Each structure stands twice: as C-alpha cells, then as structure tokens.
Amino acid sequence: MHFRLDGQLLWFSNGKELLKLANRAENGVHVDVAFELDKSVLGFADRRHFGRVHVWESANDSPGLRVLGIDPLSQDFTSSRFAQCLLVQSVP
C-alpha cells in the first residue's frame, strides 16, 4: 500500500459497519479497497484517489521488495550472513 498524500487505513468491526459508515456523502469517508479479515474489515480510504494497493503472491514477486535483501529481524539473518552482506557491498 502506498498512501501518497492523504490515504489512511480504517478499521471496521464488520462488513455491516463498513457499509453503514463508508462511501456516503454525509460522512466524507470513501473506502476504495476493503479487506475482510476473520473478525473485522480493514478499509483503504483515499479521498483524492492518489493512493495505490498492489497485491502479489509473495514478496519476491514485488519489484520493490525483491531488491531490499534479507529482513534483519528474520531467523535467516545471522552474524555470518551479515558479514557476507558487508563483503558484497563495494564502496566507490
């Protein structure tokens, strides 16, 4: 998700609440994309429609995420892996 200028995430307790509160002229909340979760609904709201939502099968399918490298909080990030990352980087 990229919010651009003024996008935001809104939490709804269920789909009925989303339908009651969102996309009505009187309350000014416009939800472009809704994700139905087990016990609630997460809405992506973007008044100006500048924001973007992209969906990929995995992080490796995302061009932006694929080039980031290993997550330093993952179990695969060890001291030897860190040392390997330092050796690969070259300083111009």
PDB file with one MODEL, atoms N, CA, C and O in Angstrom:
MODEL        1
ATOM      1  N   MET A   1       0.840  -1.176   0.000  1.00  0.00           N
ATOM      2  CA  MET A   1       0.000   0.000   0.000  1.00  0.00           C
ATOM      3  C   MET A   1       0.881   1.232   0.000  1.00  0.00           C
ATOM      4  O   MET A   1       1.906   1.290   0.678  1.00  0.00           O
ATOM      5  N   HIS A   2       0.465   2.196  -0.761  1.00  0.00           N
ATOM      6  CA  HIS A   2       1.131   3.494  -0.743  1.00  0.00           C
ATOM      7  C   HIS A   2       0.032   4.543  -0.622  1.00  0.00           C
ATOM      8  O   HIS A   2      -0.847   4.627  -1.479  1.00  0.00           O
ATOM      9  N   PHE A   3       0.079   5.335   0.432  1.00  0.00           N
ATOM     10  CA  PHE A   3      -0.996   6.283   0.715  1.00  0.00           C
ATOM     11  C   PHE A   3      -0.890   7.575  -0.087  1.00  0.00           C
ATOM     12  O   PHE A   3      -1.873   8.306  -0.210  1.00  0.00           O
ATOM     13  N   ARG A   4       0.264   7.859  -0.622  1.00  0.00           N
ATOM     14  CA  ARG A   4       0.524   9.110  -1.343  1.00  0.00           C
ATOM     15  C   ARG A   4       0.224  10.289  -0.425  1.00  0.00           C
ATOM     16  O   ARG A   4       0.870  10.415   0.615  1.00  0.00           O
ATOM     17  N   LEU A   5      -0.721  11.151  -0.760  1.00  0.00           N
ATOM     18  CA  LEU A   5      -0.916  12.376   0.017  1.00  0.00           C
ATOM     19  C   LEU A   5      -1.704  12.203   1.303  1.00  0.00           C
ATOM     20  O   LEU A   5      -1.259  12.645   2.362  1.00  0.00           O
ATOM     21  N   ASP A   6      -2.850  11.576   1.232  1.00  0.00           N
ATOM     22  CA  ASP A   6      -3.683  11.557   2.429  1.00  0.00           C
ATOM     23  C   ASP A   6      -4.450  10.252   2.634  1.00  0.00           C
ATOM     24  O   ASP A   6      -5.492  10.255   3.290  1.00  0.00           O
ATOM     25  N   GLY A   7      -3.968   9.157   2.098  1.00  0.00           N
ATOM     26  CA  GLY A   7      -4.629   7.874   2.305  1.00  0.00           C
ATOM     27  C   GLY A   7      -4.505   7.419   3.747  1.00  0.00           C
ATOM     28  O   GLY A   7      -3.626   7.870   4.481  1.00  0.00           O
ATOM     29  N   GLN A   8      -5.387   6.526   4.143  1.00  0.00           N
ATOM     30  CA  GLN A   8      -5.344   6.020   5.507  1.00  0.00           C
ATOM     31  C   GLN A   8      -6.029   4.659   5.583  1.00  0.00           C
ATOM     32  O   GLN A   8      -6.802   4.285   4.701  1.00  0.00           O
ATOM     33  N   LEU A   9      -5.732   3.935   6.644  1.00  0.00           N
ATOM     34  CA  LEU A   9      -6.391   2.666   6.906  1.00  0.00           C
ATOM     35  C   LEU A   9      -7.461   2.883   7.967  1.00  0.00           C
ATOM     36  O   LEU A   9      -7.227   3.562   8.967  1.00  0.00           O
ATOM     37  N   LEU A  10      -8.624   2.308   7.746  1.00  0.00           N
ATOM     38  CA  LEU A  10      -9.715   2.420   8.700  1.00  0.00           C
ATOM     39  C   LEU A  10     -10.142   1.024   9.141  1.00  0.00           C
ATOM     40  O   LEU A  10     -10.220   0.103   8.327  1.00  0.00           O
ATOM     41  N   TRP A  11     -10.412   0.878  10.410  1.00  0.00           N
ATOM     42  CA  TRP A  11     -10.775  -0.411  10.978  1.00  0.00           C
ATOM     43  C   TRP A  11     -12.282  -0.419  11.237  1.00  0.00           C
ATOM     44  O   TRP A  11     -12.807   0.477  11.898  1.00  0.00           O
ATOM     45  N   PHE A  12     -12.971  -1.431  10.716  1.00  0.00           N
ATOM     46  CA  PHE A  12     -14.402  -1.591  10.940  1.00  0.00           C
ATOM     47  C   PHE A  12     -14.631  -2.924  11.652  1.00  0.00           C
ATOM     48  O   PHE A  12     -13.940  -3.905  11.379  1.00  0.00           O
ATOM     49  N   SER A  13     -15.588  -2.954  12.550  1.00  0.00           N
ATOM     50  CA  SER A  13     -15.814  -4.177  13.314  1.00  0.00           C
ATOM     51  C   SER A  13     -16.365  -5.304  12.440  1.00  0.00           C
ATOM     52  O   SER A  13     -16.145  -6.480  12.729  1.00  0.00           O
ATOM     53  N   ASN A  14     -17.085  -4.943  11.365  1.00  0.00           N
ATOM     54  CA  ASN A  14     -17.610  -5.957  10.449  1.00  0.00           C
ATOM     55  C   ASN A  14     -18.047  -5.288   9.145  1.00  0.00           C
ATOM     56  O   ASN A  14     -17.975  -4.067   9.013  1.00  0.00           O
ATOM     57  N   GLY A  15     -18.496  -6.089   8.195  1.00  0.00           N
ATOM     58  CA  GLY A  15     -18.920  -5.562   6.905  1.00  0.00           C
ATOM     59  C   GLY A  15     -20.125  -4.649   7.000  1.00  0.00           C
ATOM     60  O   GLY A  15     -20.244  -3.706   6.218  1.00  0.00           O
ATOM     61  N   LYS A  16     -21.018  -4.908   7.938  1.00  0.00           N
ATOM     62  CA  LYS A  16     -22.198  -4.055   8.107  1.00  0.00           C
ATOM     63  C   LYS A  16     -21.804  -2.644   8.528  1.00  0.00           C
ATOM     64  O   LYS A  16     -22.373  -1.661   8.054  1.00  0.00           O
ATOM     65  N   GLU A  17     -20.826  -2.559   9.423  1.00  0.00           N
ATOM     66  CA  GLU A  17     -20.357  -1.243   9.853  1.00  0.00           C
ATOM     67  C   GLU A  17     -19.698  -0.510   8.687  1.00  0.00           C
ATOM     68  O   GLU A  17     -19.891   0.694   8.520  1.00  0.00           O
ATOM     69  N   LEU A  18     -18.927  -1.227   7.888  1.00  0.00           N
ATOM     70  CA  LEU A  18     -18.315  -0.624   6.699  1.00  0.00           C
ATOM     71  C   LEU A  18     -19.392  -0.062   5.782  1.00  0.00           C
ATOM     72  O   LEU A  18     -19.293   1.085   5.346  1.00  0.00           O
ATOM     73  N   LEU A  19     -20.407  -0.845   5.485  1.00  0.00           N
ATOM     74  CA  LEU A  19     -21.483  -0.393   4.600  1.00  0.00           C
ATOM     75  C   LEU A  19     -22.252   0.788   5.192  1.00  0.00           C
ATOM     76  O   LEU A  19     -22.728   1.657   4.462  1.00  0.00           O
ATOM     77  N   LYS A  20     -22.369   0.811   6.518  1.00  0.00           N
ATOM     78  CA  LYS A  20     -23.105   1.889   7.191  1.00  0.00           C
ATOM     79  C   LYS A  20     -22.326   3.207   7.177  1.00  0.00           C
ATOM     80  O   LYS A  20     -22.913   4.274   6.998  1.00  0.00           O
ATOM     81  N   LEU A  21     -21.001   3.132   7.368  1.00  0.00           N
ATOM     82  CA  LEU A  21     -20.206   4.348   7.551  1.00  0.00           C
ATOM     83  C   LEU A  21     -19.456   4.828   6.319  1.00  0.00           C
ATOM     84  O   LEU A  21     -19.178   6.021   6.199  1.00  0.00           O
ATOM     85  N   ALA A  22     -19.127   3.944   5.417  1.00  0.00           N
ATOM     86  CA  ALA A  22     -18.248   4.325   4.304  1.00  0.00           C
ATOM     87  C   ALA A  22     -19.032   4.651   3.037  1.00  0.00           C
ATOM     88  O   ALA A  22     -20.145   4.171   2.821  1.00  0.00           O
ATOM     89  N   ASN A  23     -18.412   5.478   2.218  1.00  0.00           N
ATOM     90  CA  ASN A  23     -18.899   5.816   0.875  1.00  0.00           C
ATOM     91  C   ASN A  23     -20.288   6.454   0.876  1.00  0.00           C
ATOM     92  O   ASN A  23     -21.116   6.194   0.003  1.00  0.00           O
ATOM     93  N   ARG A  24     -20.510   7.284   1.870  1.00  0.00           N
ATOM     94  CA  ARG A  24     -21.758   8.049   1.950  1.00  0.00           C
ATOM     95  C   ARG A  24     -21.397   9.528   2.004  1.00  0.00           C
ATOM     96  O   ARG A  24     -20.459   9.920   2.698  1.00  0.00           O
ATOM     97  N   ALA A  25     -22.126  10.325   1.288  1.00  0.00           N
ATOM     98  CA  ALA A  25     -21.821  11.755   1.182  1.00  0.00           C
ATOM     99  C   ALA A  25     -21.836  12.463   2.540  1.00  0.00           C
ATOM    100  O   ALA A  25     -21.067  13.402   2.745  1.00  0.00           O
ATOM    101  N   GLU A  26     -22.684  12.036   3.459  1.00  0.00           N
ATOM    102  CA  GLU A  26     -22.833  12.761   4.724  1.00  0.00           C
ATOM    103  C   GLU A  26     -21.657  12.611   5.686  1.00  0.00           C
ATOM    104  O   GLU A  26     -21.487  13.447   6.573  1.00  0.00           O
ATOM    105  N   ASN A  27     -20.835  11.557   5.531  1.00  0.00           N
ATOM    106  CA  ASN A  27     -19.724  11.402   6.482  1.00  0.00           C
ATOM    107  C   ASN A  27     -18.344  11.598   5.867  1.00  0.00           C
ATOM    108  O   ASN A  27     -17.361  11.641   6.606  1.00  0.00           O
ATOM    109  N   GLY A  28     -18.231  11.716   4.569  1.00  0.00           N
ATOM    110  CA  GLY A  28     -16.965  12.032   3.922  1.00  0.00           C
ATOM    111  C   GLY A  28     -15.926  10.941   3.917  1.00  0.00           C
ATOM    112  O   GLY A  28     -14.783  11.207   3.546  1.00  0.00           O
ATOM    113  N   VAL A  29     -16.260   9.715   4.312  1.00  0.00           N
ATOM    114  CA  VAL A  29     -15.301   8.604   4.321  1.00  0.00           C
ATOM    115  C   VAL A  29     -15.509   7.786   3.059  1.00  0.00           C
ATOM    116  O   VAL A  29     -16.586   7.228   2.847  1.00  0.00           O
ATOM    117  N   HIS A  30     -14.485   7.712   2.223  1.00  0.00           N
ATOM    118  CA  HIS A  30     -14.580   6.934   0.994  1.00  0.00           C
ATOM    119  C   HIS A  30     -13.563   5.800   1.049  1.00  0.00           C
ATOM    120  O   HIS A  30     -12.357   6.049   1.035  1.00  0.00           O
ATOM    121  N   VAL A  31     -14.027   4.577   1.109  1.00  0.00           N
ATOM    122  CA  VAL A  31     -13.159   3.404   1.155  1.00  0.00           C
ATOM    123  C   VAL A  31     -13.052   2.847  -0.257  1.00  0.00           C
ATOM    124  O   VAL A  31     -14.055   2.461  -0.859  1.00  0.00           O
ATOM    125  N   ASP A  32     -11.827   2.806  -0.784  1.00  0.00           N
ATOM    126  CA  ASP A  32     -11.589   2.309  -2.134  1.00  0.00           C
ATOM    127  C   ASP A  32     -11.426   0.792  -2.166  1.00  0.00           C
ATOM    128  O   ASP A  32     -11.904   0.128  -3.085  1.00  0.00           O
ATOM    129  N   VAL A  33     -10.745   0.247  -1.152  1.00  0.00           N
ATOM    130  CA  VAL A  33     -10.475  -1.186  -1.087  1.00  0.00           C
ATOM    131  C   VAL A  33     -10.761  -1.643   0.341  1.00  0.00           C
ATOM    132  O   VAL A  33     -10.374  -0.977   1.301  1.00  0.00           O
ATOM    133  N   ALA A  34     -11.437  -2.779   0.475  1.00  0.00           N
ATOM    134  CA  ALA A  34     -11.723  -3.332   1.797  1.00  0.00           C
ATOM    135  C   ALA A  34     -11.199  -4.762   1.866  1.00  0.00           C
ATOM    136  O   ALA A  34     -11.387  -5.556   0.945  1.00  0.00           O
ATOM    137  N   PHE A  35     -10.547  -5.066   2.962  1.00  0.00           N
ATOM    138  CA  PHE A  35     -10.011  -6.405   3.208  1.00  0.00           C
ATOM    139  C   PHE A  35     -10.812  -7.024   4.344  1.00  0.00           C
ATOM    140  O   PHE A  35     -10.752  -6.556   5.481  1.00  0.00           O
ATOM    141  N   GLU A  36     -11.558  -8.074   4.035  1.00  0.00           N
ATOM    142  CA  GLU A  36     -12.347  -8.746   5.060  1.00  0.00           C
ATOM    143  C   GLU A  36     -11.447  -9.728   5.800  1.00  0.00           C
ATOM    144  O   GLU A  36     -10.899 -10.655   5.204  1.00  0.00           O
ATOM    145  N   LEU A  37     -11.303  -9.517   7.093  1.00  0.00           N
ATOM    146  CA  LEU A  37     -10.471 -10.365   7.942  1.00  0.00           C
ATOM    147  C   LEU A  37     -11.381 -11.309   8.727  1.00  0.00           C
ATOM    148  O   LEU A  37     -12.598 -11.289   8.545  1.00  0.00           O
ATOM    149  N   ASP A  38     -10.809 -12.119   9.583  1.00  0.00           N
ATOM    150  CA  ASP A  38     -11.606 -13.088  10.335  1.00  0.00           C
ATOM    151  C   ASP A  38     -12.723 -12.443  11.149  1.00  0.00           C
ATOM    152  O   ASP A  38     -13.863 -12.909  11.130  1.00  0.00           O
ATOM    153  N   LYS A  39     -12.390 -11.365  11.868  1.00  0.00           N
ATOM    154  CA  LYS A  39     -13.383 -10.767  12.762  1.00  0.00           C
ATOM    155  C   LYS A  39     -13.611  -9.284  12.517  1.00  0.00           C
ATOM    156  O   LYS A  39     -14.256  -8.621  13.330  1.00  0.00           O
ATOM    157  N   SER A  40     -13.096  -8.747  11.413  1.00  0.00           N
ATOM    158  CA  SER A  40     -13.236  -7.319  11.162  1.00  0.00           C
ATOM    159  C   SER A  40     -12.958  -7.025   9.687  1.00  0.00           C
ATOM    160  O   SER A  40     -12.710  -7.930   8.891  1.00  0.00           O
ATOM    161  N   VAL A  41     -13.005  -5.743   9.348  1.00  0.00           N
ATOM    162  CA  VAL A  41     -12.740  -5.300   7.981  1.00  0.00           C
ATOM    163  C   VAL A  41     -11.759  -4.141   8.042  1.00  0.00           C
ATOM    164  O   VAL A  41     -11.931  -3.214   8.833  1.00  0.00           O
ATOM    165  N   LEU A  42     -10.725  -4.198   7.200  1.00  0.00           N
ATOM    166  CA  LEU A  42      -9.734  -3.136   7.098  1.00  0.00           C
ATOM    167  C   LEU A  42      -9.981  -2.410   5.789  1.00  0.00           C
ATOM    168  O   LEU A  42      -9.955  -3.017   4.718  1.00  0.00           O
ATOM    169  N   GLY A  43     -10.220  -1.105   5.878  1.00  0.00           N
ATOM    170  CA  GLY A  43     -10.528  -0.317   4.693  1.00  0.00           C
ATOM    171  C   GLY A  43      -9.382   0.605   4.321  1.00  0.00           C
ATOM    172  O   GLY A  43      -8.776   1.240   5.185  1.00  0.00           O
ATOM    173  N   PHE A  44      -9.089   0.674   3.028  1.00  0.00           N
ATOM    174  CA  PHE A  44      -8.092   1.608   2.484  1.00  0.00           C
ATOM    175  C   PHE A  44      -8.866   2.805   1.950  1.00  0.00           C
ATOM    176  O   PHE A  44      -9.546   2.708   0.928  1.00  0.00           O
ATOM    177  N   ALA A  45      -8.762   3.921   2.639  1.00  0.00           N
ATOM    178  CA  ALA A  45      -9.501   5.127   2.267  1.00  0.00           C
ATOM    179  C   ALA A  45      -8.558   6.142   1.636  1.00  0.00           C
ATOM    180  O   ALA A  45      -7.456   6.380   2.129  1.00  0.00           O
ATOM    181  N   ASP A  46      -9.009   6.733   0.541  1.00  0.00           N
ATOM    182  CA  ASP A  46      -8.181   7.704  -0.171  1.00  0.00           C
ATOM    183  C   ASP A  46      -9.098   8.689  -0.895  1.00  0.00           C
ATOM    184  O   ASP A  46      -9.594   8.407  -1.986  1.00  0.00           O
ATOM    185  N   ARG A  47      -9.314   9.843  -0.274  1.00  0.00           N
ATOM    186  CA  ARG A  47     -10.236  10.845  -0.828  1.00  0.00           C
ATOM    187  C   ARG A  47      -9.861  11.284  -2.236  1.00  0.00           C
ATOM    188  O   ARG A  47     -10.723  11.415  -3.105  1.00  0.00           O
ATOM    189  N   ARG A  48      -8.575  11.508  -2.456  1.00  0.00           N
ATOM    190  CA  ARG A  48      -8.127  12.056  -3.740  1.00  0.00           C
ATOM    191  C   ARG A  48      -7.782  10.986  -4.769  1.00  0.00           C
ATOM    192  O   ARG A  48      -7.495  11.309  -5.922  1.00  0.00           O
ATOM    193  N   HIS A  49      -7.808   9.740  -4.376  1.00  0.00           N
ATOM    194  CA  HIS A  49      -7.531   8.599  -5.266  1.00  0.00           C
ATOM    195  C   HIS A  49      -6.109   8.623  -5.838  1.00  0.00           C
ATOM    196  O   HIS A  49      -5.886   8.206  -6.974  1.00  0.00           O
ATOM    197  N   PHE A  50      -5.163   9.108  -5.052  1.00  0.00           N
ATOM    198  CA  PHE A  50      -3.757   9.064  -5.453  1.00  0.00           C
ATOM    199  C   PHE A  50      -3.070   7.806  -4.952  1.00  0.00           C
ATOM    200  O   PHE A  50      -2.056   7.391  -5.513  1.00  0.00           O
ATOM    201  N   GLY A  51      -3.610   7.188  -3.896  1.00  0.00           N
ATOM    202  CA  GLY A  51      -3.002   6.012  -3.281  1.00  0.00           C
ATOM    203  C   GLY A  51      -3.095   4.789  -4.173  1.00  0.00           C
ATOM    204  O   GLY A  51      -3.879   4.741  -5.120  1.00  0.00           O
ATOM    205  N   ARG A  52      -2.273   3.800  -3.844  1.00  0.00           N
ATOM    206  CA  ARG A  52      -2.235   2.566  -4.631  1.00  0.00           C
ATOM    207  C   ARG A  52      -2.193   1.355  -3.699  1.00  0.00           C
ATOM    208  O   ARG A  52      -1.595   1.401  -2.624  1.00  0.00           O
ATOM    209  N   VAL A  53      -2.839   0.273  -4.131  1.00  0.00           N
ATOM    210  CA  VAL A  53      -2.778  -1.013  -3.446  1.00  0.00           C
ATOM    211  C   VAL A  53      -2.337  -2.037  -4.478  1.00  0.00           C
ATOM    212  O   VAL A  53      -2.983  -2.205  -5.512  1.00  0.00           O
ATOM    213  N   HIS A  54      -1.241  -2.715  -4.195  1.00  0.00           N
ATOM    214  CA  HIS A  54      -0.743  -3.769  -5.078  1.00  0.00           C
ATOM    215  C   HIS A  54      -0.780  -5.085  -4.319  1.00  0.00           C
ATOM    216  O   HIS A  54      -0.536  -5.126  -3.113  1.00  0.00           O
ATOM    217  N   VAL A  55      -1.085  -6.157  -5.034  1.00  0.00           N
ATOM    218  CA  VAL A  55      -1.141  -7.481  -4.415  1.00  0.00           C
ATOM    219  C   VAL A  55      -0.256  -8.427  -5.220  1.00  0.00           C
ATOM    220  O   VAL A  55      -0.356  -8.510  -6.444  1.00  0.00           O
ATOM    221  N   TRP A  56       0.611  -9.138  -4.503  1.00  0.00           N
ATOM    222  CA  TRP A  56       1.483 -10.129  -5.120  1.00  0.00           C
ATOM    223  C   TRP A  56       1.335 -11.446  -4.373  1.00  0.00           C
ATOM    224  O   TRP A  56       0.918 -11.472  -3.215  1.00  0.00           O
ATOM    225  N   GLU A  57       1.677 -12.527  -5.041  1.00  0.00           N
ATOM    226  CA  GLU A  57       1.647 -13.851  -4.417  1.00  0.00           C
ATOM    227  C   GLU A  57       2.668 -13.945  -3.284  1.00  0.00           C
ATOM    228  O   GLU A  57       2.402 -14.564  -2.254  1.00  0.00           O
ATOM    229  N   SER A  58       3.828 -13.335  -3.476  1.00  0.00           N
ATOM    230  CA  SER A  58       4.874 -13.366  -2.451  1.00  0.00           C
ATOM    231  C   SER A  58       5.687 -12.084  -2.537  1.00  0.00           C
ATOM    232  O   SER A  58       5.561 -11.325  -3.497  1.00  0.00           O
ATOM    233  N   ALA A  59       6.513 -11.849  -1.540  1.00  0.00           N
ATOM    234  CA  ALA A  59       7.365 -10.662  -1.532  1.00  0.00           C
ATOM    235  C   ALA A  59       8.348 -10.677  -2.700  1.00  0.00           C
ATOM    236  O   ALA A  59       8.739  -9.618  -3.191  1.00  0.00           O
ATOM    237  N   ASN A  60       8.743 -11.847  -3.141  1.00  0.00           N
ATOM    238  CA  ASN A  60       9.674 -11.950  -4.271  1.00  0.00           C
ATOM    239  C   ASN A  60       9.055 -11.497  -5.586  1.00  0.00           C
ATOM    240  O   ASN A  60       9.782 -11.156  -6.519  1.00  0.00           O
ATOM    241  N   ASP A  61       7.741 -11.485  -5.681  1.00  0.00           N
ATOM    242  CA  ASP A  61       7.063 -11.030  -6.893  1.00  0.00           C
ATOM    243  C   ASP A  61       6.991  -9.509  -6.985  1.00  0.00           C
ATOM    244  O   ASP A  61       6.740  -8.966  -8.061  1.00  0.00           O
ATOM    245  N   SER A  62       7.206  -8.822  -5.878  1.00  0.00           N
ATOM    246  CA  SER A  62       7.169  -7.362  -5.848  1.00  0.00           C
ATOM    247  C   SER A  62       8.525  -6.798  -6.246  1.00  0.00           C
ATOM    248  O   SER A  62       9.520  -7.078  -5.578  1.00  0.00           O
ATOM    249  N   PRO A  63       8.593  -6.013  -7.315  1.00  0.00           N
ATOM    250  CA  PRO A  63       9.887  -5.454  -7.738  1.00  0.00           C
ATOM    251  C   PRO A  63      10.562  -4.628  -6.641  1.00  0.00           C
ATOM    252  O   PRO A  63      11.781  -4.695  -6.479  1.00  0.00           O
ATOM    253  N   GLY A  64       9.792  -3.861  -5.899  1.00  0.00           N
ATOM    254  CA  GLY A  64      10.378  -3.026  -4.851  1.00  0.00           C
ATOM    255  C   GLY A  64      10.878  -3.816  -3.658  1.00  0.00           C
ATOM    256  O   GLY A  64      11.916  -3.478  -3.090  1.00  0.00           O
ATOM    257  N   LEU A  65      10.168  -4.856  -3.269  1.00  0.00           N
ATOM    258  CA  LEU A  65      10.576  -5.655  -2.117  1.00  0.00           C
ATOM    259  C   LEU A  65      11.693  -6.630  -2.455  1.00  0.00           C
ATOM    260  O   LEU A  65      12.540  -6.933  -1.614  1.00  0.00           O
ATOM    261  N   ARG A  66      11.692  -7.116  -3.683  1.00  0.00           N
ATOM    262  CA  ARG A  66      12.670  -8.123  -4.104  1.00  0.00           C
ATOM    263  C   ARG A  66      14.103  -7.610  -3.973  1.00  0.00           C
ATOM    264  O   ARG A  66      15.006  -8.389  -3.670  1.00  0.00           O
ATOM    265  N   VAL A  67      14.324  -6.328  -4.195  1.00  0.00           N
ATOM    266  CA  VAL A  67      15.678  -5.785  -4.168  1.00  0.00           C
ATOM    267  C   VAL A  67      16.135  -5.346  -2.778  1.00  0.00           C
ATOM    268  O   VAL A  67      17.278  -4.919  -2.618  1.00  0.00           O
ATOM    269  N   LEU A  68      15.276  -5.441  -1.782  1.00  0.00           N
ATOM    270  CA  LEU A  68      15.641  -4.971  -0.446  1.00  0.00           C
ATOM    271  C   LEU A  68      16.624  -5.884   0.281  1.00  0.00           C
ATOM    272  O   LEU A  68      17.382  -5.414   1.130  1.00  0.00           O
ATOM    273  N   GLY A  69      16.628  -7.148  -0.026  1.00  0.00           N
ATOM    274  CA  GLY A  69      17.528  -8.062   0.667  1.00  0.00           C
ATOM    275  C   GLY A  69      16.846  -8.743   1.830  1.00  0.00           C
ATOM    276  O   GLY A  69      15.622  -8.716   1.957  1.00  0.00           O
ATOM    277  N   ILE A  70      17.648  -9.350   2.669  1.00  0.00           N
ATOM    278  CA  ILE A  70      17.136 -10.137   3.780  1.00  0.00           C
ATOM    279  C   ILE A  70      16.615  -9.236   4.901  1.00  0.00           C
ATOM    280  O   ILE A  70      17.179  -8.176   5.172  1.00  0.00           O
ATOM    281  N   ASP A  71      15.553  -9.665   5.534  1.00  0.00           N
ATOM    282  CA  ASP A  71      14.983  -8.931   6.659  1.00  0.00           C
ATOM    283  C   ASP A  71      15.868  -9.145   7.881  1.00  0.00           C
ATOM    284  O   ASP A  71      16.073 -10.288   8.290  1.00  0.00           O
ATOM    285  N   PRO A  72      16.395  -8.085   8.471  1.00  0.00           N
ATOM    286  CA  PRO A  72      17.288  -8.247   9.622  1.00  0.00           C
ATOM    287  C   PRO A  72      16.608  -8.813  10.862  1.00  0.00           C
ATOM    288  O   PRO A  72      17.295  -9.203  11.807  1.00  0.00           O
ATOM    289  N   LEU A  73      15.291  -8.870  10.888  1.00  0.00           N
ATOM    290  CA  LEU A  73      14.583  -9.453  12.031  1.00  0.00           C
ATOM    291  C   LEU A  73      14.236 -10.926  11.813  1.00  0.00           C
ATOM    292  O   LEU A  73      13.686 -11.569  12.707  1.00  0.00           O
ATOM    293  N   SER A  74      14.551 -11.464  10.638  1.00  0.00           N
ATOM    294  CA  SER A  74      14.240 -12.866  10.366  1.00  0.00           C
ATOM    295  C   SER A  74      15.296 -13.783  10.979  1.00  0.00           C
ATOM    296  O   SER A  74      16.400 -13.348  11.306  1.00  0.00           O
ATOM    297  N   GLN A  75      14.941 -15.053  11.129  1.00  0.00           N
ATOM    298  CA  GLN A  75      15.880 -16.031  11.682  1.00  0.00           C
ATOM    299  C   GLN A  75      17.019 -16.325  10.707  1.00  0.00           C
ATOM    300  O   GLN A  75      18.077 -16.805  11.115  1.00  0.00           O
ATOM    301  N   ASP A  76      16.808 -16.039   9.422  1.00  0.00           N
ATOM    302  CA  ASP A  76      17.854 -16.268   8.417  1.00  0.00           C
ATOM    303  C   ASP A  76      18.966 -15.235   8.485  1.00  0.00           C
ATOM    304  O   ASP A  76      20.023 -15.423   7.884  1.00  0.00           O
ATOM    305  N   PHE A  77      18.741 -14.145   9.209  1.00  0.00           N
ATOM    306  CA  PHE A  77      19.755 -13.097   9.320  1.00  0.00           C
ATOM    307  C   PHE A  77      20.669 -13.415  10.500  1.00  0.00           C
ATOM    308  O   PHE A  77      20.366 -13.085  11.647  1.00  0.00           O
ATOM    309  N   THR A  78      21.770 -14.047  10.202  1.00  0.00           N
ATOM    310  CA  THR A  78      22.741 -14.444  11.227  1.00  0.00           C
ATOM    311  C   THR A  78      23.964 -13.546  11.135  1.00  0.00           C
ATOM    312  O   THR A  78      24.080 -12.733  10.218  1.00  0.00           O
ATOM    313  N   SER A  79      24.873 -13.695  12.087  1.00  0.00           N
ATOM    314  CA  SER A  79      26.094 -12.885  12.056  1.00  0.00           C
ATOM    315  C   SER A  79      26.935 -13.210  10.818  1.00  0.00           C
ATOM    316  O   SER A  79      27.552 -12.319  10.235  1.00  0.00           O
ATOM    317  N   SER A  80      26.958 -14.476  10.420  1.00  0.00           N
ATOM    318  CA  SER A  80      27.720 -14.826   9.216  1.00  0.00           C
ATOM    319  C   SER A  80      27.051 -14.263   7.968  1.00  0.00           C
ATOM    320  O   SER A  80      27.732 -13.849   7.030  1.00  0.00           O
ATOM    321  N   ARG A  81      25.729 -14.246   7.952  1.00  0.00           N
ATOM    322  CA  ARG A  81      25.013 -13.664   6.814  1.00  0.00           C
ATOM    323  C   ARG A  81      25.252 -12.157   6.762  1.00  0.00           C
ATOM    324  O   ARG A  81      25.394 -11.588   5.679  1.00  0.00           O
ATOM    325  N   PHE A  82      25.295 -11.519   7.911  1.00  0.00           N
ATOM    326  CA  PHE A  82      25.587 -10.086   7.983  1.00  0.00           C
ATOM    327  C   PHE A  82      26.985  -9.798   7.447  1.00  0.00           C
ATOM    328  O   PHE A  82      27.185  -8.859   6.676  1.00  0.00           O
ATOM    329  N   ALA A  83      27.940 -10.610   7.861  1.00  0.00           N
ATOM    330  CA  ALA A  83      29.314 -10.433   7.368  1.00  0.00           C
ATOM    331  C   ALA A  83      29.370 -10.616   5.852  1.00  0.00           C
ATOM    332  O   ALA A  83      30.088  -9.894   5.159  1.00  0.00           O
ATOM    333  N   GLN A  84      28.625 -11.567   5.352  1.00  0.00           N
ATOM    334  CA  GLN A  84      28.567 -11.802   3.908  1.00  0.00           C
ATOM    335  C   GLN A  84      27.979 -10.580   3.186  1.00  0.00           C
ATOM    336  O   GLN A  84      28.464 -10.198   2.121  1.00  0.00           O
ATOM    337  N   CYS A  85      26.960  -9.982   3.751  1.00  0.00           N
ATOM    338  CA  CYS A  85      26.366  -8.787   3.150  1.00  0.00           C
ATOM    339  C   CYS A  85      27.357  -7.636   3.119  1.00  0.00           C
ATOM    340  O   CYS A  85      27.389  -6.865   2.160  1.00  0.00           O
ATOM    341  N   LEU A  86      28.161  -7.519   4.159  1.00  0.00           N
ATOM    342  CA  LEU A  86      29.161  -6.440   4.201  1.00  0.00           C
ATOM    343  C   LEU A  86      30.239  -6.647   3.139  1.00  0.00           C
ATOM    344  O   LEU A  86      30.721  -5.674   2.558  1.00  0.00           O
ATOM    345  N   LEU A  87      30.623  -7.887   2.878  1.00  0.00           N
ATOM    346  CA  LEU A  87      31.649  -8.161   1.895  1.00  0.00           C
ATOM    347  C   LEU A  87      31.169  -7.931   0.480  1.00  0.00           C
ATOM    348  O   LEU A  87      31.966  -7.590  -0.394  1.00  0.00           O
ATOM    349  N   VAL A  88      29.881  -8.110   0.238  1.00  0.00           N
ATOM    350  CA  VAL A  88      29.331  -7.942  -1.111  1.00  0.00           C
ATOM    351  C   VAL A  88      29.272  -6.474  -1.487  1.00  0.00           C
ATOM    352  O   VAL A  88      29.462  -6.124  -2.652  1.00  0.00           O
ATOM    353  N   GLN A  89      29.013  -5.620  -0.522  1.00  0.00           N
ATOM    354  CA  GLN A  89      28.900  -4.189  -0.803  1.00  0.00           C
ATOM    355  C   GLN A  89      30.273  -3.599  -1.102  1.00  0.00           C
ATOM    356  O   GLN A  89      31.230  -3.822  -0.362  1.00  0.00           O
ATOM    357  N   SER A  90      30.356  -2.856  -2.180  1.00  0.00           N
ATOM    358  CA  SER A  90      31.612  -2.211  -2.520  1.00  0.00           C
ATOM    359  C   SER A  90      31.470  -0.706  -2.418  1.00  0.00           C
ATOM    360  O   SER A  90      30.420  -0.153  -2.747  1.00  0.00           O
ATOM    361  N   VAL A  91      32.495  -0.056  -1.974  1.00  0.00           N
ATOM    362  CA  VAL A  91      32.489   1.396  -1.815  1.00  0.00           C
ATOM    363  C   VAL A  91      33.190   2.001  -3.029  1.00  0.00           C
ATOM    364  O   VAL A  91      34.321   1.621  -3.332  1.00  0.00           O
ATOM    365  N   PRO A  92      32.547   2.928  -3.726  1.00  0.00           N
ATOM    366  CA  PRO A  92      33.188   3.523  -4.916  1.00  0.00           C
ATOM    367  C   PRO A  92      34.349   4.416  -4.580  1.00  0.00           C
ATOM    368  O   PRO A  92      34.976   4.978  -5.478  1.00  0.00           O
TER     369      PRO A  92
ENDMDL
END
